[in-house]
Amino acid sequence: MSGGLDWPGLMRAGMRGLGLRPDQFWALTPAELALMLGVEAGSPAMTRDRLAELAARYPDRPRETSG
């Protein structure tokens, strides 16, 4: 689905998967439903500082080996 929530999928997960009644499902906030489904909060957005840290740690060129 593009640009929105997958309401049929969420309803299946809530009502079939969690056994919620429709009134219980619709009384939940999306955050509460996500918590009940075990959906973890996503990683924070990548910052320039974090990207620079990762680039320094994992350069695109192979490391030199001694020997």
mmCIF file of the N, C-alpha and C atoms, coordinates in Angstrom:
data_MODEL
# 
_entry.id   MODEL 
# 
loop_
_atom_site.group_PDB 
_atom_site.id 
_atom_site.type_symbol 
_atom_site.label_atom_id 
_atom_site.label_alt_id 
_atom_site.label_comp_id 
_atom_site.label_asym_id 
_atom_site.label_entity_id 
_atom_site.label_seq_id 
_atom_site.pdbx_PDB_ins_code 
_atom_site.Cartn_x 
_atom_site.Cartn_y 
_atom_site.Cartn_z 
_atom_site.occupancy 
_atom_site.B_iso_or_equiv 
_atom_site.pdbx_formal_charge 
_atom_site.auth_seq_id 
_atom_site.auth_comp_id 
_atom_site.auth_asym_id 
_atom_site.auth_atom_id 
_atom_site.pdbx_PDB_model_num 
ATOM 1   N N  . MET A 1 1  ? 0.844   -1.175  0.000  1.00 0.00 ? 1  MET A N  1 
ATOM 2   C CA . MET A 1 1  ? 0.000   0.000   0.000  1.00 0.00 ? 1  MET A CA 1 
ATOM 3   C C  . MET A 1 1  ? 0.887   1.235   0.000  1.00 0.00 ? 1  MET A C  1 
ATOM 4   N N  . SER A 1 2  ? 0.561   2.220   -0.757 1.00 0.00 ? 2  SER A N  1 
ATOM 5   C CA . SER A 1 2  ? 1.425   3.390   -0.812 1.00 0.00 ? 2  SER A CA 1 
ATOM 6   C C  . SER A 1 2  ? 0.791   4.562   -0.087 1.00 0.00 ? 2  SER A C  1 
ATOM 7   N N  . GLY A 1 3  ? 1.594   5.227   0.735  1.00 0.00 ? 3  GLY A N  1 
ATOM 8   C CA . GLY A 1 3  ? 1.182   6.476   1.358  1.00 0.00 ? 3  GLY A CA 1 
ATOM 9   C C  . GLY A 1 3  ? 0.166   6.378   2.475  1.00 0.00 ? 3  GLY A C  1 
ATOM 10  N N  . GLY A 1 4  ? -0.001  5.258   3.098  1.00 0.00 ? 4  GLY A N  1 
ATOM 11  C CA . GLY A 1 4  ? -0.949  5.184   4.192  1.00 0.00 ? 4  GLY A CA 1 
ATOM 12  C C  . GLY A 1 4  ? -0.762  3.927   5.010  1.00 0.00 ? 4  GLY A C  1 
ATOM 13  N N  . LEU A 1 5  ? -1.619  3.783   5.981  1.00 0.00 ? 5  LEU A N  1 
ATOM 14  C CA . LEU A 1 5  ? -1.562  2.599   6.828  1.00 0.00 ? 5  LEU A CA 1 
ATOM 15  C C  . LEU A 1 5  ? -2.301  1.449   6.160  1.00 0.00 ? 5  LEU A C  1 
ATOM 16  N N  . ASP A 1 6  ? -1.844  0.260   6.396  1.00 0.00 ? 6  ASP A N  1 
ATOM 17  C CA . ASP A 1 6  ? -2.487  -0.950  5.892  1.00 0.00 ? 6  ASP A CA 1 
ATOM 18  C C  . ASP A 1 6  ? -3.583  -1.336  6.884  1.00 0.00 ? 6  ASP A C  1 
ATOM 19  N N  . TRP A 1 7  ? -4.731  -0.664  6.783  1.00 0.00 ? 7  TRP A N  1 
ATOM 20  C CA . TRP A 1 7  ? -5.792  -0.892  7.748  1.00 0.00 ? 7  TRP A CA 1 
ATOM 21  C C  . TRP A 1 7  ? -6.282  -2.334  7.762  1.00 0.00 ? 7  TRP A C  1 
ATOM 22  N N  . PRO A 1 8  ? -6.490  -2.982  6.594  1.00 0.00 ? 8  PRO A N  1 
ATOM 23  C CA . PRO A 1 8  ? -6.906  -4.389  6.660  1.00 0.00 ? 8  PRO A CA 1 
ATOM 24  C C  . PRO A 1 8  ? -5.887  -5.269  7.388  1.00 0.00 ? 8  PRO A C  1 
ATOM 25  N N  . GLY A 1 9  ? -4.606  -5.028  7.134  1.00 0.00 ? 9  GLY A N  1 
ATOM 26  C CA . GLY A 1 9  ? -3.571  -5.799  7.813  1.00 0.00 ? 9  GLY A CA 1 
ATOM 27  C C  . GLY A 1 9  ? -3.538  -5.527  9.306  1.00 0.00 ? 9  GLY A C  1 
ATOM 28  N N  . LEU A 1 10 ? -3.695  -4.262  9.671  1.00 0.00 ? 10 LEU A N  1 
ATOM 29  C CA . LEU A 1 10 ? -3.712  -3.916  11.096 1.00 0.00 ? 10 LEU A CA 1 
ATOM 30  C C  . LEU A 1 10 ? -4.936  -4.508  11.790 1.00 0.00 ? 10 LEU A C  1 
ATOM 31  N N  . MET A 1 11 ? -6.063  -4.480  11.095 1.00 0.00 ? 11 MET A N  1 
ATOM 32  C CA . MET A 1 11 ? -7.277  -5.058  11.676 1.00 0.00 ? 11 MET A CA 1 
ATOM 33  C C  . MET A 1 11 ? -7.126  -6.570  11.872 1.00 0.00 ? 11 MET A C  1 
ATOM 34  N N  . ARG A 1 12 ? -6.525  -7.251  10.875 1.00 0.00 ? 12 ARG A N  1 
ATOM 35  C CA . ARG A 1 12 ? -6.285  -8.692  11.030 1.00 0.00 ? 12 ARG A CA 1 
ATOM 36  C C  . ARG A 1 12 ? -5.365  -8.962  12.211 1.00 0.00 ? 12 ARG A C  1 
ATOM 37  N N  . ALA A 1 13 ? -4.291  -8.174  12.310 1.00 0.00 ? 13 ALA A N  1 
ATOM 38  C CA . ALA A 1 13 ? -3.340  -8.373  13.407 1.00 0.00 ? 13 ALA A CA 1 
ATOM 39  C C  . ALA A 1 13 ? -4.001  -8.121  14.756 1.00 0.00 ? 13 ALA A C  1 
ATOM 40  N N  . GLY A 1 14 ? -4.801  -7.073  14.836 1.00 0.00 ? 14 GLY A N  1 
ATOM 41  C CA . GLY A 1 14 ? -5.444  -6.736  16.106 1.00 0.00 ? 14 GLY A CA 1 
ATOM 42  C C  . GLY A 1 14 ? -6.572  -7.665  16.491 1.00 0.00 ? 14 GLY A C  1 
ATOM 43  N N  . MET A 1 15 ? -7.447  -7.919  15.525 1.00 0.00 ? 15 MET A N  1 
ATOM 44  C CA . MET A 1 15 ? -8.635  -8.707  15.854 1.00 0.00 ? 15 MET A CA 1 
ATOM 45  C C  . MET A 1 15 ? -8.388  -10.210 15.798 1.00 0.00 ? 15 MET A C  1 
ATOM 46  N N  . ARG A 1 16 ? -7.690  -10.666 14.785 1.00 0.00 ? 16 ARG A N  1 
ATOM 47  C CA . ARG A 1 16 ? -7.411  -12.106 14.708 1.00 0.00 ? 16 ARG A CA 1 
ATOM 48  C C  . ARG A 1 16 ? -6.202  -12.462 15.561 1.00 0.00 ? 16 ARG A C  1 
ATOM 49  N N  . GLY A 1 17 ? -5.115  -11.708 15.378 1.00 0.00 ? 17 GLY A N  1 
ATOM 50  C CA . GLY A 1 17 ? -3.871  -12.036 16.068 1.00 0.00 ? 17 GLY A CA 1 
ATOM 51  C C  . GLY A 1 17 ? -3.929  -11.808 17.565 1.00 0.00 ? 17 GLY A C  1 
ATOM 52  N N  . LEU A 1 18 ? -4.463  -10.654 17.956 1.00 0.00 ? 18 LEU A N  1 
ATOM 53  C CA . LEU A 1 18 ? -4.508  -10.321 19.387 1.00 0.00 ? 18 LEU A CA 1 
ATOM 54  C C  . LEU A 1 18 ? -5.845  -10.662 20.030 1.00 0.00 ? 18 LEU A C  1 
ATOM 55  N N  . GLY A 1 19 ? -6.837  -10.995 19.216 1.00 0.00 ? 19 GLY A N  1 
ATOM 56  C CA . GLY A 1 19 ? -8.152  -11.346 19.758 1.00 0.00 ? 19 GLY A CA 1 
ATOM 57  C C  . GLY A 1 19 ? -8.943  -10.161 20.271 1.00 0.00 ? 19 GLY A C  1 
ATOM 58  N N  . LEU A 1 20 ? -8.665  -8.973  19.738 1.00 0.00 ? 20 LEU A N  1 
ATOM 59  C CA . LEU A 1 20 ? -9.396  -7.786  20.166 1.00 0.00 ? 20 LEU A CA 1 
ATOM 60  C C  . LEU A 1 20 ? -10.773 -7.749  19.525 1.00 0.00 ? 20 LEU A C  1 
ATOM 61  N N  . ARG A 1 21 ? -11.743 -7.226  20.267 1.00 0.00 ? 21 ARG A N  1 
ATOM 62  C CA . ARG A 1 21 ? -13.054 -6.948  19.675 1.00 0.00 ? 21 ARG A CA 1 
ATOM 63  C C  . ARG A 1 21 ? -12.924 -5.657  18.866 1.00 0.00 ? 21 ARG A C  1 
ATOM 64  N N  . PRO A 1 22 ? -13.803 -5.448  17.877 1.00 0.00 ? 22 PRO A N  1 
ATOM 65  C CA . PRO A 1 22 ? -13.704 -4.227  17.072 1.00 0.00 ? 22 PRO A CA 1 
ATOM 66  C C  . PRO A 1 22 ? -13.682 -2.948  17.902 1.00 0.00 ? 22 PRO A C  1 
ATOM 67  N N  . ASP A 1 23 ? -14.522 -2.862  18.936 1.00 0.00 ? 23 ASP A N  1 
ATOM 68  C CA . ASP A 1 23 ? -14.532 -1.647  19.744 1.00 0.00 ? 23 ASP A CA 1 
ATOM 69  C C  . ASP A 1 23 ? -13.207 -1.450  20.483 1.00 0.00 ? 23 ASP A C  1 
ATOM 70  N N  . GLN A 1 24 ? -12.579 -2.547  20.896 1.00 0.00 ? 24 GLN A N  1 
ATOM 71  C CA . GLN A 1 24 ? -11.276 -2.447  21.547 1.00 0.00 ? 24 GLN A CA 1 
ATOM 72  C C  . GLN A 1 24 ? -10.211 -2.003  20.549 1.00 0.00 ? 24 GLN A C  1 
ATOM 73  N N  . PHE A 1 25 ? -10.248 -2.581  19.342 1.00 0.00 ? 25 PHE A N  1 
ATOM 74  C CA . PHE A 1 25 ? -9.281  -2.216  18.300 1.00 0.00 ? 25 PHE A CA 1 
ATOM 75  C C  . PHE A 1 25 ? -9.368  -0.728  17.994 1.00 0.00 ? 25 PHE A C  1 
ATOM 76  N N  . TRP A 1 26 ? -10.580 -0.238  17.726 1.00 0.00 ? 26 TRP A N  1 
ATOM 77  C CA . TRP A 1 26 ? -10.736 1.159   17.316 1.00 0.00 ? 26 TRP A CA 1 
ATOM 78  C C  . TRP A 1 26 ? -10.501 2.140   18.460 1.00 0.00 ? 26 TRP A C  1 
ATOM 79  N N  . ALA A 1 27 ? -10.519 1.680   19.704 1.00 0.00 ? 27 ALA A N  1 
ATOM 80  C CA . ALA A 1 27 ? -10.238 2.563   20.844 1.00 0.00 ? 27 ALA A CA 1 
ATOM 81  C C  . ALA A 1 27 ? -8.736  2.772   21.040 1.00 0.00 ? 27 ALA A C  1 
ATOM 82  N N  . LEU A 1 28 ? -7.911  1.925   20.411 1.00 0.00 ? 28 LEU A N  1 
ATOM 83  C CA . LEU A 1 28 ? -6.454  2.035   20.569 1.00 0.00 ? 28 LEU A CA 1 
ATOM 84  C C  . LEU A 1 28 ? -5.877  3.151   19.702 1.00 0.00 ? 28 LEU A C  1 
ATOM 85  N N  . THR A 1 29 ? -4.806  3.730   20.174 1.00 0.00 ? 29 THR A N  1 
ATOM 86  C CA . THR A 1 29 ? -4.026  4.626   19.324 1.00 0.00 ? 29 THR A CA 1 
ATOM 87  C C  . THR A 1 29 ? -3.075  3.760   18.508 1.00 0.00 ? 29 THR A C  1 
ATOM 88  N N  . PRO A 1 30 ? -2.556  4.269   17.390 1.00 0.00 ? 30 PRO A N  1 
ATOM 89  C CA . PRO A 1 30 ? -1.573  3.488   16.642 1.00 0.00 ? 30 PRO A CA 1 
ATOM 90  C C  . PRO A 1 30 ? -0.364  3.090   17.490 1.00 0.00 ? 30 PRO A C  1 
ATOM 91  N N  . ALA A 1 31 ? 0.060   3.964   18.385 1.00 0.00 ? 31 ALA A N  1 
ATOM 92  C CA . ALA A 1 31 ? 1.203   3.643   19.257 1.00 0.00 ? 31 ALA A CA 1 
ATOM 93  C C  . ALA A 1 31 ? 0.865   2.489   20.199 1.00 0.00 ? 31 ALA A C  1 
ATOM 94  N N  . GLU A 1 32 ? -0.337  2.480   20.732 1.00 0.00 ? 32 GLU A N  1 
ATOM 95  C CA . GLU A 1 32 ? -0.743  1.387   21.625 1.00 0.00 ? 32 GLU A CA 1 
ATOM 96  C C  . GLU A 1 32 ? -0.816  0.062   20.867 1.00 0.00 ? 32 GLU A C  1 
ATOM 97  N N  . LEU A 1 33 ? -1.368  0.095   19.643 1.00 0.00 ? 33 LEU A N  1 
ATOM 98  C CA . LEU A 1 33 ? -1.452  -1.118  18.840 1.00 0.00 ? 33 LEU A CA 1 
ATOM 99  C C  . LEU A 1 33 ? -0.051  -1.626  18.506 1.00 0.00 ? 33 LEU A C  1 
ATOM 100 N N  . ALA A 1 34 ? 0.851   -0.730  18.134 1.00 0.00 ? 34 ALA A N  1 
ATOM 101 C CA . ALA A 1 34 ? 2.220   -1.120  17.819 1.00 0.00 ? 34 ALA A CA 1 
ATOM 102 C C  . ALA A 1 34 ? 2.883   -1.776  19.027 1.00 0.00 ? 34 ALA A C  1 
ATOM 103 N N  . LEU A 1 35 ? 2.663   -1.211  20.207 1.00 0.00 ? 35 LEU A N  1 
ATOM 104 C CA . LEU A 1 35 ? 3.229   -1.780  21.430 1.00 0.00 ? 35 LEU A CA 1 
ATOM 105 C C  . LEU A 1 35 ? 2.677   -3.179  21.679 1.00 0.00 ? 35 LEU A C  1 
ATOM 106 N N  . MET A 1 36 ? 1.386   -3.351  21.503 1.00 0.00 ? 36 MET A N  1 
ATOM 107 C CA . MET A 1 36 ? 0.771   -4.657  21.725 1.00 0.00 ? 36 MET A CA 1 
ATOM 108 C C  . MET A 1 36 ? 1.254   -5.692  20.709 1.00 0.00 ? 36 MET A C  1 
ATOM 109 N N  . LEU A 1 37 ? 1.568   -5.233  19.489 1.00 0.00 ? 37 LEU A N  1 
ATOM 110 C CA . LEU A 1 37 ? 2.049   -6.138  18.451 1.00 0.00 ? 37 LEU A CA 1 
ATOM 111 C C  . LEU A 1 37 ? 3.542   -6.393  18.549 1.00 0.00 ? 37 LEU A C  1 
ATOM 112 N N  . GLY A 1 38 ? 4.213   -5.689  19.462 1.00 0.00 ? 38 GLY A N  1 
ATOM 113 C CA . GLY A 1 38 ? 5.642   -5.893  19.644 1.00 0.00 ? 38 GLY A CA 1 
ATOM 114 C C  . GLY A 1 38 ? 6.493   -5.180  18.611 1.00 0.00 ? 38 GLY A C  1 
ATOM 115 N N  . VAL A 1 39 ? 5.933   -4.158  17.976 1.00 0.00 ? 39 VAL A N  1 
ATOM 116 C CA . VAL A 1 39 ? 6.685   -3.395  16.984 1.00 0.00 ? 39 VAL A CA 1 
ATOM 117 C C  . VAL A 1 39 ? 7.575   -2.405  17.722 1.00 0.00 ? 39 VAL A C  1 
ATOM 118 N N  . GLU A 1 40 ? 8.867   -2.537  17.503 1.00 0.00 ? 40 GLU A N  1 
ATOM 119 C CA . GLU A 1 40 ? 9.810   -1.636  18.144 1.00 0.00 ? 40 GLU A CA 1 
ATOM 120 C C  . GLU A 1 40 ? 9.853   -0.310  17.399 1.00 0.00 ? 40 GLU A C  1 
ATOM 121 N N  . ALA A 1 41 ? 10.160  0.729   18.115 1.00 0.00 ? 41 ALA A N  1 
ATOM 122 C CA . ALA A 1 41 ? 10.349  2.026   17.473 1.00 0.00 ? 41 ALA A CA 1 
ATOM 123 C C  . ALA A 1 41 ? 11.538  1.920   16.529 1.00 0.00 ? 41 ALA A C  1 
ATOM 124 N N  . GLY A 1 42 ? 11.423  2.546   15.393 1.00 0.00 ? 42 GLY A N  1 
ATOM 125 C CA . GLY A 1 42 ? 12.502  2.499   14.411 1.00 0.00 ? 42 GLY A CA 1 
ATOM 126 C C  . GLY A 1 42 ? 13.734  3.241   14.877 1.00 0.00 ? 42 GLY A C  1 
ATOM 127 N N  . SER A 1 43 ? 14.808  3.007   14.203 1.00 0.00 ? 43 SER A N  1 
ATOM 128 C CA . SER A 1 43 ? 16.045  3.710   14.499 1.00 0.00 ? 43 SER A CA 1 
ATOM 129 C C  . SER A 1 43 ? 15.877  5.193   14.181 1.00 0.00 ? 43 SER A C  1 
ATOM 130 N N  . PRO A 1 44 ? 16.550  6.044   14.928 1.00 0.00 ? 44 PRO A N  1 
ATOM 131 C CA . PRO A 1 44 ? 16.458  7.464   14.609 1.00 0.00 ? 44 PRO A CA 1 
ATOM 132 C C  . PRO A 1 44 ? 17.071  7.728   13.241 1.00 0.00 ? 44 PRO A C  1 
ATOM 133 N N  . ALA A 1 45 ? 16.704  8.851   12.661 1.00 0.00 ? 45 ALA A N  1 
ATOM 134 C CA . ALA A 1 45 ? 17.215  9.212   11.342 1.00 0.00 ? 45 ALA A CA 1 
ATOM 135 C C  . ALA A 1 45 ? 18.730  9.351   11.374 1.00 0.00 ? 45 ALA A C  1 
ATOM 136 N N  . MET A 1 46 ? 19.353  9.036   10.260 1.00 0.00 ? 46 MET A N  1 
ATOM 137 C CA . MET A 1 46 ? 20.813  9.150   10.137 1.00 0.00 ? 46 MET A CA 1 
ATOM 138 C C  . MET A 1 46 ? 21.202  10.624  10.130 1.00 0.00 ? 46 MET A C  1 
ATOM 139 N N  . THR A 1 47 ? 22.177  10.965  10.958 1.00 0.00 ? 47 THR A N  1 
ATOM 140 C CA . THR A 1 47 ? 22.690  12.339  10.981 1.00 0.00 ? 47 THR A CA 1 
ATOM 141 C C  . THR A 1 47 ? 24.016  12.382  10.244 1.00 0.00 ? 47 THR A C  1 
ATOM 142 N N  . ARG A 1 48 ? 24.462  13.573  9.899  1.00 0.00 ? 48 ARG A N  1 
ATOM 143 C CA . ARG A 1 48 ? 25.755  13.718  9.226  1.00 0.00 ? 48 ARG A CA 1 
ATOM 144 C C  . ARG A 1 48 ? 26.888  13.207  10.112 1.00 0.00 ? 48 ARG A C  1 
ATOM 145 N N  . ASP A 1 49 ? 26.820  13.514  11.400 1.00 0.00 ? 49 ASP A N  1 
ATOM 146 C CA . ASP A 1 49 ? 27.862  13.053  12.324 1.00 0.00 ? 49 ASP A CA 1 
ATOM 147 C C  . ASP A 1 49 ? 27.900  11.527  12.391 1.00 0.00 ? 49 ASP A C  1 
ATOM 148 N N  . ARG A 1 50 ? 26.736  10.902  12.450 1.00 0.00 ? 50 ARG A N  1 
ATOM 149 C CA . ARG A 1 50 ? 26.697  9.431   12.506 1.00 0.00 ? 50 ARG A CA 1 
ATOM 150 C C  . ARG A 1 50 ? 27.208  8.826   11.204 1.00 0.00 ? 50 ARG A C  1 
ATOM 151 N N  . LEU A 1 51 ? 26.863  9.435   10.069 1.00 0.00 ? 51 LEU A N  1 
ATOM 152 C CA . LEU A 1 51 ? 27.352  8.952   8.783  1.00 0.00 ? 51 LEU A CA 1 
ATOM 153 C C  . LEU A 1 51 ? 28.876  9.062   8.706  1.00 0.00 ? 51 LEU A C  1 
ATOM 154 N N  . ALA A 1 52 ? 29.423  10.186  9.170  1.00 0.00 ? 52 ALA A N  1 
ATOM 155 C CA . ALA A 1 52 ? 30.875  10.364  9.173  1.00 0.00 ? 52 ALA A CA 1 
ATOM 156 C C  . ALA A 1 52 ? 31.545  9.325   10.074 1.00 0.00 ? 52 ALA A C  1 
ATOM 157 N N  . GLU A 1 53 ? 30.937  9.047   11.217 1.00 0.00 ? 53 GLU A N  1 
ATOM 158 C CA . GLU A 1 53 ? 31.472  8.036   12.132 1.00 0.00 ? 53 GLU A CA 1 
ATOM 159 C C  . GLU A 1 53 ? 31.494  6.657   11.468 1.00 0.00 ? 53 GLU A C  1 
ATOM 160 N N  . LEU A 1 54 ? 30.409  6.298   10.795 1.00 0.00 ? 54 LEU A N  1 
ATOM 161 C CA . LEU A 1 54 ? 30.350  5.007   10.121 1.00 0.00 ? 54 LEU A CA 1 
ATOM 162 C C  . LEU A 1 54 ? 31.320  4.936   8.943  1.00 0.00 ? 54 LEU A C  1 
ATOM 163 N N  . ALA A 1 55 ? 31.461  6.029   8.197  1.00 0.00 ? 55 ALA A N  1 
ATOM 164 C CA . ALA A 1 55 ? 32.388  6.049   7.067  1.00 0.00 ? 55 ALA A CA 1 
ATOM 165 C C  . ALA A 1 55 ? 33.826  5.873   7.541  1.00 0.00 ? 55 ALA A C  1 
ATOM 166 N N  . ALA A 1 56 ? 34.159  6.474   8.674  1.00 0.00 ? 56 ALA A N  1 
ATOM 167 C CA . ALA A 1 56 ? 35.506  6.330   9.220  1.00 0.00 ? 56 ALA A CA 1 
ATOM 168 C C  . ALA A 1 56 ? 35.725  4.906   9.735  1.00 0.00 ? 56 ALA A C  1 
ATOM 169 N N  . ARG A 1 57 ? 34.699  4.334   10.304 1.00 0.00 ? 57 ARG A N  1 
ATOM 170 C CA . ARG A 1 57 ? 34.811  2.997   10.873 1.00 0.00 ? 57 ARG A CA 1 
ATOM 171 C C  . ARG A 1 57 ? 34.818  1.910   9.790  1.00 0.00 ? 57 ARG A C  1 
ATOM 172 N N  . TYR A 1 58 ? 34.053  2.128   8.744  1.00 0.00 ? 58 TYR A N  1 
ATOM 173 C CA . TYR A 1 58 ? 33.931  1.151   7.656  1.00 0.00 ? 58 TYR A CA 1 
ATOM 174 C C  . TYR A 1 58 ? 34.198  1.832   6.313  1.00 0.00 ? 58 TYR A C  1 
ATOM 175 N N  . PRO A 1 59 ? 35.466  2.114   6.013  1.00 0.00 ? 59 PRO A N  1 
ATOM 176 C CA . PRO A 1 59 ? 35.780  2.805   4.757  1.00 0.00 ? 59 PRO A CA 1 
ATOM 177 C C  . PRO A 1 59 ? 35.457  1.941   3.540  1.00 0.00 ? 59 PRO A C  1 
ATOM 178 N N  . ASP A 1 60 ? 35.260  2.605   2.398  1.00 0.00 ? 60 ASP A N  1 
ATOM 179 C CA . ASP A 1 60 ? 34.932  1.895   1.161  1.00 0.00 ? 60 ASP A CA 1 
ATOM 180 C C  . ASP A 1 60 ? 36.141  1.204   0.538  1.00 0.00 ? 60 ASP A C  1 
ATOM 181 N N  . ARG A 1 61 ? 37.316  1.497   1.005  1.00 0.00 ? 61 ARG A N  1 
ATOM 182 C CA . ARG A 1 61 ? 38.515  0.872   0.446  1.00 0.00 ? 61 ARG A CA 1 
ATOM 183 C C  . ARG A 1 61 ? 38.968  -0.252  1.378  1.00 0.00 ? 61 ARG A C  1 
ATOM 184 N N  . PRO A 1 62 ? 39.598  -1.274  0.798  1.00 0.00 ? 62 PRO A N  1 
ATOM 185 C CA . PRO A 1 62 ? 40.072  -2.375  1.652  1.00 0.00 ? 62 PRO A CA 1 
ATOM 186 C C  . PRO A 1 62 ? 41.186  -1.910  2.582  1.00 0.00 ? 62 PRO A C  1 
ATOM 187 N N  . ARG A 1 63 ? 41.211  -2.497  3.737  1.00 0.00 ? 63 ARG A N  1 
ATOM 188 C CA . ARG A 1 63 ? 42.277  -2.185  4.695  1.00 0.00 ? 63 ARG A CA 1 
ATOM 189 C C  . ARG A 1 63 ? 43.590  -2.786  4.235  1.00 0.00 ? 63 ARG A C  1 
ATOM 190 N N  . GLU A 1 64 ? 44.675  -2.109  4.555  1.00 0.00 ? 64 GLU A N  1 
ATOM 191 C CA . GLU A 1 64 ? 46.003  -2.623  4.239  1.00 0.00 ? 64 GLU A CA 1 
ATOM 192 C C  . GLU A 1 64 ? 46.332  -3.732  5.251  1.00 0.00 ? 64 GLU A C  1 
ATOM 193 N N  . THR A 1 65 ? 46.926  -4.791  4.729  1.00 0.00 ? 65 THR A N  1 
ATOM 194 C CA . THR A 1 65 ? 47.328  -5.884  5.620  1.00 0.00 ? 65 THR A CA 1 
ATOM 195 C C  . THR A 1 65 ? 48.846  -5.951  5.664  1.00 0.00 ? 65 THR A C  1 
ATOM 196 N N  . SER A 1 66 ? 49.343  -6.282  6.804  1.00 0.00 ? 66 SER A N  1 
ATOM 197 C CA . SER A 1 66 ? 50.797  -6.410  6.942  1.00 0.00 ? 66 SER A CA 1 
ATOM 198 C C  . SER A 1 66 ? 51.187  -7.873  6.771  1.00 0.00 ? 66 SER A C  1 
ATOM 199 N N  . GLY A 1 67 ? 52.333  -8.082  6.123  1.00 0.00 ? 67 GLY A N  1 
ATOM 200 C CA . GLY A 1 67 ? 52.785  -9.455  6.034  1.00 0.00 ? 67 GLY A CA 1 
ATOM 201 C C  . GLY A 1 67 ? 53.092  -9.843  4.694  1.00 0.00 ? 67 GLY A C  1 
# 
